[in-house]
Amino acid sequence: MDYSFGKRYMLKSKKTIDGIFKSGIHVKSYPFVAIMKFVDFEDEIPFKMVFSAPKKKFRHAHTRNRIKRICKEAIRLNKGELENYLLNENKQLAVFLVYSAPDEIHHSILQKKAVKLIKTLIKTLDEQKH
């Protein structure tokens, strides 16, 4: 399994991000809120993500950056299931991931939460299909 999570997986298109907020599907799985939408990317990547930590809850940039870094790592280690699902369905997904907990969660717990989030995303996508 490929554990890489480089620039190719990062969603940077303002147009796509705006589209996610206008007509995306909201999925809540504490401590994450994911807003996602099926899109077509030019490359073969099954999904692209943006990570966000609210400035209102985390005043210092170094804290927001640390939270985003930990979230990115948790998703990187557990992305295989989502990647396989999207490849089998021949779909591409854009995801905006917001960290919603009031304080920082330890990375080992956050990894378990990331697995739960990915399972919830797949379940939601299956329900949308039918």
C-alpha positions in Angstrom: 0.0 0.0 0.0 1.2 3.5 -0.9 1.4 5.7 2.2 2.5 8.9 0.3 0.4 12.0 0.7 2.2 14.7 -1.2 1.2 17.8 -3.1 -0.9 15.8 -5.5 -3.4 15.1 -2.7 -3.7 18.7 -1.7 -6.7 20.6 -3.0 -5.7 24.1 -3.9 -8.3 25.2 -6.5 -10.4 28.1 -5.1 -13.1 27.3 -7.7 -13.4 23.7 -6.5 -13.4 24.7 -2.8 -16.2 27.2 -3.5 -18.1 24.5 -5.3 -17.7 22.2 -2.3 -19.3 24.8 0.0 -22.1 25.5 -2.4 -23.3 22.0 -3.2 -21.2 19.6 -1.1 -22.3 16.9 1.3 -21.6 17.5 5.0 -20.4 14.6 7.1 -19.7 14.9 10.9 -17.5 12.5 12.7 -16.1 14.0 15.8 -13.6 15.8 15.8 -13.9 16.3 12.1 -16.5 17.9 9.8 -16.0 16.9 6.2 -17.6 18.6 3.3 -17.2 16.7 0.1 -18.2 16.7 -3.5 -17.6 14.5 -6.6 -15.4 16.3 -9.1 -13.2 15.5 -12.1 -9.5 16.2 -11.7 -7.0 16.3 -14.5 -4.7 13.8 -12.8 -5.5 10.2 -11.7 -5.7 11.0 -8.0 -8.9 9.5 -6.4 -9.3 12.3 -3.8 -7.8 15.7 -2.9 -8.2 17.3 0.6 -7.9 20.6 2.3 -7.3 20.7 6.1 -8.6 23.5 8.3 -8.4 24.5 11.9 -10.6 27.5 13.0 -8.8 30.6 14.0 -11.5 31.4 16.5 -10.7 28.3 18.6 -6.9 28.2 18.0 -5.5 31.7 18.2 -1.9 30.9 17.5 -0.8 30.0 13.9 1.7 27.4 15.3 -1.2 25.6 17.0 -3.4 25.6 13.9 -0.4 24.4 11.8 0.3 21.6 14.3 -3.3 20.4 14.3 -3.4 20.4 10.5 -0.1 18.5 10.4 -1.4 15.8 12.8 -4.7 15.5 10.9 -2.8 15.2 7.6 -0.7 12.4 9.1 -3.7 10.5 10.5 -5.4 10.6 7.1 -2.2 9.6 5.3 -1.8 6.5 7.3 -5.5 5.5 6.8 -6.3 6.7 3.3 -6.1 3.2 1.7 -9.7 2.2 2.3 -11.1 5.5 0.8 -8.6 5.3 -2.1 -9.6 1.8 -3.0 -13.3 2.6 -2.7 -13.0 5.6 -5.1 -10.8 3.7 -7.5 -13.3 0.8 -7.7 -16.2 3.3 -8.2 -14.1 5.2 -10.8 -14.9 8.5 -9.0 -12.8 11.5 -7.8 -13.6 13.3 -4.6 -12.8 16.8 -3.3 -12.9 17.0 0.5 -12.7 20.0 2.9 -11.8 18.7 6.3 -12.4 21.0 9.4 -11.0 20.1 12.8 -13.8 21.0 15.2 -12.6 19.9 18.6 -12.2 22.7 21.2 -8.6 21.5 22.0 -5.8 19.4 20.5 -6.3 15.7 20.6 -3.4 13.2 20.9 -2.3 11.8 17.6 -3.0 8.1 18.5 -6.6 9.0 19.4 -6.8 11.1 16.3 -5.8 8.2 14.1 -8.7 6.1 15.4 -11.0 9.0 14.7 -9.6 9.3 11.2 -10.4 5.6 10.5 -14.0 6.3 11.8 -14.2 9.3 9.5 -13.1 7.4 6.4 -15.6 4.7 7.1 -18.4 7.3 7.6 -17.4 9.0 4.3 -17.6 5.7 2.4 -20.9 4.8 4.0 -22.3 8.3 3.1 -21.0 7.9 -0.5 -22.7 4.5 -0.8 -26.0 6.0 0.4 -25.7 8.8 -2.1 -25.2 6.2 -4.9 -28.6 4.6 -4.3 
